[in-house]
Amino acid sequence: RSLDGVSSDLQEAAKDAGYLLLVEGETDTQTARYLGLGLSALGMPGMGGWKSEYAAPILALGVKVYVWQEPGAEKFTEKIAADVPGLRVLVAPDGVKDISEARVQGRDVGALLADLRASAPLATALIAQRQQVAKDAAEDGADLLDAVAAVYAKYVIFPSTAALDFMSLWTMHTHAIESFDTTPYARIQAPE
């Protein structure tokens, strides 16, 4: 009998392996099957491809569930973690986007996955850590913005606090310019 969305072959492979690996994309699923590593990999159709209804048949397997987290795919992991308690994360090592790329690089994908599974953190812990880092960065950014504004206020007379805020933000923007697709121009006029 087949669970909705999970073929009976994949169910058996997952039960034999004791885990199910969720990957982003069909290519990684095919790579896993091609390598014949006893991998039970289920591919999601793109990073936005996870649907909450996928969780029930996956959880019904009664195996550990891992997700391969590609660089920049943190939201993909968070979405799955909201529906799959106990989800563990295989964080892609530097220079490796996914298991297909690991294979192309000549890596021993089976050994790589075994190593990553052995040290895979719970998704909830990883998400909490990321949220704390983001919170700390926001607080550090606010402190830095206040410091920039204080320097401007000491040496420049602005027509309003809005102008002071704009220059402080614009200055910080110039230091992170590579993160933006566009940039504002600052039109500055001195009194005559």
DRENPA-3360 file (N, C-alpha, C; in nm, 2 decimals, always signed):
BEGIN
1 = RSLDGVSS = +0.08/-0.12/+0.00/+0.00/+0.00/+0.00/+0.09/+0.12/+0.00 ~ +0.05/+0.23/-0.07/+0.13/+0.35/-0.09/+0.06/+0.46/-0.01 ~ +0.15/+0.53/+0.07/+0.10/+0.66/+0.13/+0.09/+0.77/+0.02 ~ -0.01/+0.85/+0.04/-0.02/+0.96/-0.06/+0.11/+1.04/-0.07 ~ +0.15/+1.05/-0.19/+0.27/+1.13/-0.22/+0.41/+1.06/-0.20 ~ +0.41/+0.95/-0.14/+0.53/+0.87/-0.12/+0.52/+0.73/-0.18 ~ +0.59/+0.70/-0.28/+0.58/+0.57/-0.35/+0.62/+0.46/-0.25 ~ +0.56/+0.34/-0.28/+0.59/+0.23/-0.19/+0.74/+0.19/-0.20;
9 = DLQEAAKD = +0.81/+0.21/-0.32/+0.95/+0.18/-0.33/+1.03/+0.28/-0.23 ~ +0.99/+0.40/-0.23/+1.06/+0.50/-0.15/+1.03/+0.47/+0.00 ~ +0.91/+0.43/+0.03/+0.87/+0.39/+0.17/+0.96/+0.28/+0.22 ~ +0.98/+0.18/+0.13/+1.07/+0.07/+0.17/+1.21/+0.11/+0.19 ~ +1.26/+0.19/+0.09/+1.40/+0.24/+0.10/+1.42/+0.32/+0.23 ~ +1.32/+0.41/+0.26/+1.34/+0.49/+0.38/+1.34/+0.40/+0.51 ~ +1.25/+0.30/+0.51/+1.24/+0.21/+0.63/+1.37/+0.13/+0.64 ~ +1.42/+0.08/+0.53/+1.55/+0.01/+0.53/+1.66/+0.09/+0.57;
17 = AGYLLLVE = +1.67/+0.22/+0.53/+1.78/+0.31/+0.56/+1.76/+0.37/+0.70 ~ +1.64/+0.37/+0.75/+1.61/+0.43/+0.88/+1.59/+0.58/+0.87 ~ +1.59/+0.64/+0.75/+1.57/+0.78/+0.73/+1.52/+0.82/+0.59 ~ +1.47/+0.94/+0.58/+1.43/+0.99/+0.46/+1.51/+1.13/+0.44 ~ +1.56/+1.15/+0.32/+1.64/+1.27/+0.29/+1.55/+1.35/+0.19 ~ +1.52/+1.47/+0.24/+1.45/+1.57/+0.15/+1.55/+1.66/+0.08 ~ +1.54/+1.66/-0.05/+1.63/+1.75/-0.13/+1.54/+1.84/-0.21 ~ +1.61/+1.95/-0.26/+1.54/+2.05/-0.34/+1.58/+2.02/-0.48;
25 = GETDTQTA = +1.48/+1.97/-0.56/+1.50/+1.95/-0.70/+1.50/+1.80/-0.74 ~ +1.46/+1.77/-0.85/+1.45/+1.64/-0.91/+1.59/+1.58/-0.94 ~ +1.68/+1.67/-0.98/+1.82/+1.63/-1.01/+1.88/+1.56/-0.90 ~ +1.87/+1.61/-0.78/+1.93/+1.55/-0.66/+1.87/+1.42/-0.63 ~ +1.74/+1.41/-0.65/+1.67/+1.28/-0.63/+1.73/+1.17/-0.73 ~ +1.74/+1.21/-0.85/+1.80/+1.12/-0.96/+1.95/+1.09/-0.92 ~ +2.02/+1.18/-0.88/+2.16/+1.16/-0.84/+2.16/+1.05/-0.73 ~ +2.08/+1.07/-0.63/+2.07/+0.97/-0.52/+2.04/+0.83/-0.57;
33 = RYLGLGLS = +1.95/+0.82/-0.65/+1.91/+0.69/-0.71/+2.02/+0.63/-0.79 ~ +2.09/+0.72/-0.87/+2.20/+0.68/-0.96/+2.31/+0.62/-0.88 ~ +2.34/+0.69/-0.77/+2.46/+0.64/-0.69/+2.43/+0.51/-0.62 ~ +2.30/+0.48/-0.60/+2.26/+0.35/-0.54/+2.32/+0.33/-0.40 ~ +2.32/+0.44/-0.32/+2.38/+0.44/-0.19/+2.28/+0.40/-0.08 ~ +2.17/+0.34/-0.12/+2.06/+0.31/-0.02/+2.00/+0.43/+0.02 ~ +2.01/+0.54/-0.06/+1.95/+0.67/-0.02/+1.80/+0.66/-0.04 ~ +1.73/+0.71/+0.05/+1.59/+0.73/+0.03/+1.56/+0.88/+0.02;
41 = ALGMPGMG = +1.58/+0.93/-0.10/+1.57/+1.08/-0.12/+1.44/+1.11/-0.19 ~ +1.37/+1.22/-0.14/+1.25/+1.27/-0.19/+1.27/+1.41/-0.23 ~ +1.25/+1.44/-0.36/+1.28/+1.57/-0.41/+1.16/+1.66/-0.41 ~ +1.18/+1.78/-0.36/+1.08/+1.89/-0.36/+1.09/+1.97/-0.49 ~ +0.98/+2.00/-0.56/+0.99/+2.08/-0.68/+1.03/+2.23/-0.66 ~ +1.15/+2.25/-0.63/+1.20/+2.39/-0.60/+1.18/+2.43/-0.46 ~ +1.25/+2.54/-0.42/+1.25/+2.58/-0.28/+1.11/+2.61/-0.22 ~ +1.02/+2.66/-0.31/+0.89/+2.69/-0.27/+0.80/+2.57/-0.28;
49 = GWKSEYAA = +0.85/+2.45/-0.31/+0.77/+2.34/-0.34/+0.71/+2.26/-0.22 ~ +0.75/+2.29/-0.10/+0.70/+2.22/+0.02/+0.56/+2.26/+0.04 ~ +0.47/+2.16/+0.07/+0.33/+2.18/+0.11/+0.31/+2.11/+0.24 ~ +0.24/+2.17/+0.33/+0.21/+2.11/+0.46/+0.15/+1.97/+0.46 ~ +0.07/+1.94/+0.35/+0.01/+1.81/+0.34/+0.11/+1.70/+0.32 ~ +0.24/+1.74/+0.28/+0.34/+1.63/+0.26/+0.38/+1.57/+0.39 ~ +0.36/+1.64/+0.50/+0.42/+1.60/+0.63/+0.36/+1.47/+0.68 ~ +0.22/+1.45/+0.67/+0.16/+1.33/+0.73/+0.21/+1.20/+0.67;
57 = PILALGVK = +0.22/+1.19/+0.54/+0.27/+1.06/+0.49/+0.42/+1.04/+0.52 ~ +0.49/+1.15/+0.53/+0.64/+1.14/+0.56/+0.65/+1.09/+0.71 ~ +0.58/+1.16/+0.80/+0.58/+1.12/+0.94/+0.53/+0.98/+0.96 ~ +0.44/+0.93/+0.88/+0.38/+0.80/+0.90/+0.49/+0.69/+0.87 ~ +0.60/+0.73/+0.80/+0.70/+0.63/+0.78/+0.78/+0.59/+0.91 ~ +0.77/+0.68/+1.01/+0.84/+0.65/+1.14/+0.99/+0.64/+1.13 ~ +1.05/+0.72/+1.04/+1.19/+0.73/+1.03/+1.24/+0.87/+1.06 ~ +1.37/+0.88/+1.08/+1.43/+1.02/+1.09/+1.42/+1.09/+0.96;
65 = VYVWQEPG = +1.39/+1.22/+0.96/+1.38/+1.30/+0.84/+1.49/+1.40/+0.84 ~ +1.56/+1.41/+0.73/+1.67/+1.51/+0.71/+1.63/+1.59/+0.59 ~ +1.68/+1.71/+0.59/+1.67/+1.80/+0.47/+1.81/+1.85/+0.44 ~ +1.84/+1.84/+0.31/+1.97/+1.90/+0.26/+1.94/+2.05/+0.24 ~ +2.02/+2.13/+0.32/+2.00/+2.27/+0.31/+2.10/+2.33/+0.22 ~ +2.06/+2.38/+0.10/+2.15/+2.44/+0.01/+2.18/+2.59/+0.06 ~ +2.29/+2.64/+0.02/+2.32/+2.78/+0.06/+2.21/+2.87/+0.02 ~ +2.16/+2.95/+0.11/+2.06/+3.05/+0.08/+1.92/+2.99/+0.09;
73 = AEKFTEKI = +1.90/+2.87/+0.13/+1.77/+2.80/+0.13/+1.72/+2.78/+0.27 ~ +1.75/+2.88/+0.36/+1.71/+2.86/+0.50/+1.56/+2.87/+0.51 ~ +1.49/+2.94/+0.43/+1.34/+2.95/+0.44/+1.28/+2.82/+0.40 ~ +1.34/+2.75/+0.30/+1.30/+2.61/+0.27/+1.30/+2.52/+0.39 ~ +1.41/+2.52/+0.46/+1.42/+2.44/+0.58/+1.32/+2.48/+0.69 ~ +1.30/+2.61/+0.71/+1.20/+2.66/+0.81/+1.06/+2.62/+0.77 ~ +1.03/+2.62/+0.65/+0.89/+2.58/+0.60/+0.87/+2.43/+0.64 ~ +0.96/+2.35/+0.61/+0.95/+2.21/+0.64/+0.95/+2.18/+0.79;
81 = AADVPGLR = +1.04/+2.25/+0.86/+1.05/+2.23/+1.00/+0.92/+2.26/+1.08 ~ +0.84/+2.35/+1.02/+0.71/+2.39/+1.08/+0.61/+2.27/+1.08 ~ +0.63/+2.18/+0.99/+0.54/+2.07/+0.97/+0.60/+1.93/+1.01 ~ +0.73/+1.92/+1.02/+0.80/+1.80/+1.05/+0.88/+1.80/+1.18 ~ +0.82/+1.77/+1.29/+0.89/+1.77/+1.42/+1.01/+1.68/+1.41 ~ +1.12/+1.72/+1.47/+1.24/+1.64/+1.48/+1.32/+1.64/+1.35 ~ +1.28/+1.73/+1.26/+1.36/+1.74/+1.13/+1.50/+1.78/+1.16 ~ +1.60/+1.71/+1.10/+1.74/+1.74/+1.11/+1.79/+1.80/+0.98;
89 = VLVAPDGV = +1.90/+1.88/+0.99/+1.94/+1.96/+0.88/+2.08/+1.91/+0.84 ~ +2.10/+1.88/+0.71/+2.23/+1.86/+0.65/+2.27/+1.99/+0.59 ~ +2.36/+2.06/+0.65/+2.40/+2.19/+0.60/+2.51/+2.16/+0.50 ~ +2.49/+2.21/+0.38/+2.58/+2.20/+0.27/+2.72/+2.25/+0.30 ~ +2.82/+2.17/+0.28/+2.96/+2.22/+0.31/+3.00/+2.33/+0.21 ~ +3.09/+2.41/+0.25/+3.14/+2.52/+0.16/+3.18/+2.46/+0.03 ~ +3.13/+2.53/-0.08/+3.17/+2.49/-0.21/+3.08/+2.38/-0.27 ~ +2.98/+2.34/-0.19/+2.90/+2.23/-0.24/+2.75/+2.27/-0.23;
97 = KDISEARV = +2.69/+2.29/-0.34/+2.55/+2.34/-0.34/+2.45/+2.23/-0.30 ~ +2.47/+2.11/-0.37/+2.38/+2.00/-0.35/+2.45/+1.87/-0.37 ~ +2.38/+1.75/-0.36/+2.45/+1.62/-0.38/+2.49/+1.60/-0.52 ~ +2.42/+1.66/-0.62/+2.46/+1.65/-0.76/+2.60/+1.71/-0.78 ~ +2.61/+1.83/-0.72/+2.74/+1.90/-0.74/+2.85/+1.83/-0.66 ~ +2.82/+1.77/-0.55/+2.92/+1.69/-0.48/+2.97/+1.58/-0.56 ~ +2.88/+1.51/-0.63/+2.92/+1.40/-0.72/+3.01/+1.45/-0.84 ~ +2.97/+1.57/-0.90/+3.05/+1.62/-1.01/+3.19/+1.66/-0.96;
105 = QGRDVGAL = +3.20/+1.70/-0.84/+3.33/+1.74/-0.78/+3.41/+1.61/-0.75 ~ +3.36/+1.50/-0.76/+3.43/+1.37/-0.74/+3.43/+1.33/-0.59 ~ +3.34/+1.39/-0.51/+3.34/+1.36/-0.37/+3.27/+1.22/-0.35 ~ +3.30/+1.16/-0.24/+3.24/+1.04/-0.20/+3.11/+1.08/-0.13 ~ +3.00/+1.08/-0.21/+2.87/+1.14/-0.16/+2.82/+1.05/-0.04 ~ +2.83/+0.92/-0.05/+2.79/+0.84/+0.06/+2.85/+0.88/+0.19 ~ +2.99/+0.89/+0.19/+3.06/+0.93/+0.31/+3.03/+1.07/+0.35 ~ +3.01/+1.16/+0.26/+2.97/+1.30/+0.29/+2.84/+1.30/+0.36;
113 = LADLRASA = +2.74/+1.23/+0.31/+2.61/+1.22/+0.37/+2.61/+1.16/+0.51 ~ +2.69/+1.05/+0.52/+2.70/+0.99/+0.65/+2.76/+1.08/+0.76 ~ +2.87/+1.15/+0.72/+2.93/+1.25/+0.81/+2.83/+1.36/+0.85 ~ +2.76/+1.41/+0.75/+2.66/+1.52/+0.78/+2.55/+1.47/+0.86 ~ +2.50/+1.35/+0.84/+2.39/+1.29/+0.92/+2.44/+1.27/+1.07 ~ +2.56/+1.23/+1.09/+2.61/+1.21/+1.22/+2.62/+1.34/+1.31 ~ +2.63/+1.45/+1.24/+2.64/+1.58/+1.32/+2.52/+1.67/+1.28 ~ +2.42/+1.62/+1.22/+2.31/+1.71/+1.18/+2.23/+1.77/+1.30;
121 = PLATALIA = +2.22/+1.90/+1.31/+2.15/+1.96/+1.42/+2.00/+1.95/+1.39 ~ +1.92/+1.96/+1.49/+1.78/+1.97/+1.48/+1.75/+2.11/+1.41 ~ +1.65/+2.10/+1.32/+1.61/+2.23/+1.25/+1.57/+2.34/+1.35 ~ +1.50/+2.30/+1.45/+1.45/+2.40/+1.55/+1.57/+2.47/+1.61 ~ +1.68/+2.40/+1.64/+1.79/+2.46/+1.71/+1.86/+2.55/+1.61 ~ +1.88/+2.51/+1.48/+1.94/+2.59/+1.38/+1.86/+2.71/+1.35 ~ +1.73/+2.70/+1.35/+1.65/+2.82/+1.32/+1.66/+2.92/+1.44 ~ +1.65/+2.87/+1.56/+1.67/+2.95/+1.68/+1.80/+3.03/+1.68;
129 = QRQQVAKD = +1.91/+2.96/+1.64/+2.04/+3.02/+1.63/+2.04/+3.13/+1.53 ~ +1.98/+3.10/+1.41/+1.98/+3.20/+1.30/+1.90/+3.32/+1.35 ~ +1.79/+3.30/+1.42/+1.71/+3.41/+1.46/+1.78/+3.50/+1.56 ~ +1.86/+3.43/+1.65/+1.94/+3.51/+1.75/+2.04/+3.59/+1.68 ~ +2.11/+3.53/+1.58/+2.21/+3.60/+1.51/+2.15/+3.72/+1.44 ~ +2.04/+3.70/+1.38/+1.97/+3.82/+1.31/+1.93/+3.92/+1.41 ~ +1.88/+3.88/+1.53/+1.84/+3.98/+1.63/+1.96/+4.06/+1.68 ~ +2.07/+3.99/+1.70/+2.20/+4.05/+1.75/+2.25/+4.15/+1.64;
137 = AAEDGADL = +2.24/+4.11/+1.51/+2.29/+4.19/+1.40/+2.20/+4.32/+1.40 ~ +2.07/+4.30/+1.42/+1.98/+4.42/+1.41/+2.01/+4.51/+1.53 ~ +2.03/+4.46/+1.64/+2.07/+4.54/+1.76/+2.20/+4.61/+1.73 ~ +2.30/+4.54/+1.68/+2.43/+4.60/+1.65/+2.41/+4.70/+1.54 ~ +2.33/+4.68/+1.44/+2.30/+4.77/+1.34/+2.24/+4.90/+1.39 ~ +2.15/+4.89/+1.48/+2.08/+5.00/+1.54/+2.18/+5.08/+1.62 ~ +2.27/+5.02/+1.70/+2.37/+5.09/+1.77/+2.47/+5.16/+1.68 ~ +2.50/+5.10/+1.57/+2.59/+5.16/+1.47/+2.52/+5.28/+1.41;
145 = LDAVAAVY = +2.40/+5.27/+1.37/+2.32/+5.38/+1.32/+2.32/+5.49/+1.41 ~ +2.29/+5.47/+1.54/+2.29/+5.57/+1.64/+2.43/+5.64/+1.65 ~ +2.54/+5.56/+1.64/+2.67/+5.62/+1.64/+2.70/+5.71/+1.52 ~ +2.66/+5.66/+1.40/+2.68/+5.74/+1.28/+2.60/+5.87/+1.30 ~ +2.48/+5.87/+1.34/+2.39/+5.99/+1.36/+2.46/+6.08/+1.46 ~ +2.52/+6.03/+1.57/+2.58/+6.11/+1.67/+2.70/+6.19/+1.61 ~ +2.78/+6.12/+1.52/+2.89/+6.19/+1.46/+2.84/+6.30/+1.37 ~ +2.74/+6.27/+1.29/+2.68/+6.37/+1.20/+2.63/+6.49/+1.28;
153 = AKYVIFPS = +2.55/+6.46/+1.39/+2.49/+6.57/+1.47/+2.60/+6.66/+1.53 ~ +2.71/+6.60/+1.56/+2.82/+6.68/+1.62/+2.88/+6.78/+1.53 ~ +2.89/+6.74/+1.40/+2.96/+6.83/+1.30/+2.88/+6.89/+1.19 ~ +2.75/+6.85/+1.18/+2.67/+6.90/+1.07/+2.54/+6.95/+1.12 ~ +2.49/+7.07/+1.07/+2.36/+7.12/+1.11/+2.26/+7.08/+1.00 ~ +2.16/+7.00/+1.04/+2.06/+6.95/+0.95/+1.93/+7.03/+0.97 ~ +1.86/+7.04/+0.86/+1.73/+7.12/+0.87/+1.62/+7.05/+0.96 ~ +1.64/+6.92/+0.97/+1.54/+6.84/+1.05/+1.60/+6.71/+1.10;
161 = TAALDFMS = +1.54/+6.65/+1.19/+1.59/+6.51/+1.23/+1.57/+6.41/+1.12 ~ +1.47/+6.43/+1.04/+1.45/+6.34/+0.92/+1.57/+6.35/+0.83 ~ +1.63/+6.47/+0.81/+1.75/+6.48/+0.72/+1.87/+6.41/+0.79 ~ +1.88/+6.42/+0.92/+1.99/+6.35/+1.00/+1.97/+6.20/+0.98 ~ +1.85/+6.15/+1.00/+1.82/+6.01/+0.98/+1.85/+5.96/+0.84 ~ +1.81/+6.04/+0.74/+1.84/+6.00/+0.60/+1.99/+5.99/+0.58 ~ +2.07/+6.09/+0.62/+2.21/+6.08/+0.60/+2.28/+5.97/+0.67 ~ +2.23/+5.94/+0.79/+2.28/+5.82/+0.86/+2.25/+5.69/+0.79;
169 = LWTMHTHA = +2.13/+5.68/+0.75/+2.09/+5.56/+0.67/+2.17/+5.55/+0.54 ~ +2.18/+5.66/+0.47/+2.24/+5.66/+0.34/+2.39/+5.63/+0.36 ~ +2.45/+5.67/+0.46/+2.59/+5.64/+0.49/+2.61/+5.49/+0.51 ~ +2.52/+5.43/+0.59/+2.53/+5.29/+0.61/+2.50/+5.21/+0.48 ~ +2.41/+5.26/+0.40/+2.38/+5.20/+0.27/+2.51/+5.20/+0.18 ~ +2.58/+5.30/+0.18/+2.70/+5.31/+0.10/+2.81/+5.20/+0.14 ~ +2.80/+5.16/+0.26/+2.90/+5.06/+0.31/+2.85/+4.92/+0.28 ~ +2.73/+4.91/+0.24/+2.67/+4.78/+0.20/+2.62/+4.78/+0.06;
177 = IESFDTTP = +2.67/+4.86/-0.02/+2.62/+4.89/-0.16/+2.61/+4.76/-0.24 ~ +2.70/+4.67/-0.22/+2.70/+4.55/-0.30/+2.58/+4.46/-0.27 ~ +2.51/+4.49/-0.17/+2.39/+4.41/-0.13/+2.26/+4.46/-0.20 ~ +2.27/+4.57/-0.27/+2.16/+4.64/-0.33/+2.16/+4.64/-0.48 ~ +2.05/+4.64/-0.54/+2.04/+4.65/-0.69/+2.03/+4.79/-0.73 ~ +1.98/+4.88/-0.65/+1.97/+5.02/-0.68/+2.02/+5.10/-0.56 ~ +2.05/+5.23/-0.58/+2.09/+5.31/-0.48/+2.03/+5.45/-0.49 ~ +2.00/+5.52/-0.38/+1.95/+5.66/-0.39/+2.06/+5.75/-0.41;
185 = YARIQAPE = +2.03/+5.87/-0.47/+2.13/+5.98/-0.47/+2.09/+6.07/-0.36 ~ +2.19/+6.12/-0.30/+2.17/+6.22/-0.19/+2.20/+6.36/-0.25 ~ +2.10/+6.44/-0.25/+2.12/+6.58/-0.30/+2.14/+6.67/-0.18 ~ +2.26/+6.72/-0.17/+2.30/+6.80/-0.05/+2.33/+6.94/-0.10 ~ +2.27/+7.03/-0.03/+2.29/+7.18/-0.06/+2.34/+7.25/+0.07 ~ +2.44/+7.33/+0.05/+2.49/+7.41/+0.16/+2.41/+7.54/+0.16 ~ +2.40/+7.60/+0.28/+2.33/+7.73/+0.28/+2.42/+7.83/+0.21 ~ +2.35/+7.93/+0.15/+2.43/+8.03/+0.08/+2.47/+8.14/+0.17;
% end
